[in-house]
Amino acid sequence: MPRFIIPPDPESAAKKAILVPGGIWEDLDSYDKNLKSKFIRTFKWLSRDRQHPSLRPELIKRGGRAFYRVRVDPQYRIHFELRSDYYLIPAIGPHRIEGIG
């Protein structure tokens, strides 16, 4: 059961792009092949169906800023912000990323 439901997309059939800054790809390259494939699979689920049960979304509020965290596996998460027509990925990594929560 998700801890938080990401607001439904009025255009649920439309797929949203995922904006991934260069530093995130460098972080991804530091992980082993199996974990990389889990991150890629999670990116796909997020862009296609943000209500996918495996994502287990959570709302995180820090310093007046709100963003979401979805599950990659029991130890790793993808943090993202909802924008009008895309998702912005500010961080990926262990469950509790320093400074993010």
C-alpha positions, 0 to 999 in steps of 0.5 A: 500500500503506497504511503502517498498517492501521486495526484492523478494525471488528467491526461493519464494516457499521455506519457511524460518525459523524464528530465535527468541531469547529467550528474544523475547518469554519473551516479547511475553508472557507479552502480552494478548492472543489476541495480542500473536495470532496476533504476531504468525499469523504475524510470519507465514505470514512472513515465508510463504509470505513476500509480504503478504499485511497485513505485510506492510513492511518498511525498517529501517536504523539505525547506518549503519544497515538495517532491516525491520519492519512489522505490527502486528496491528496498534500499534505493529510491528515485526522487523527483518533482512533478512539472507540468509536462515532465518529471525532474529527477534531482537525486537517485540513491540510497533510501535516505539521501543526505540532505533530502530525507 
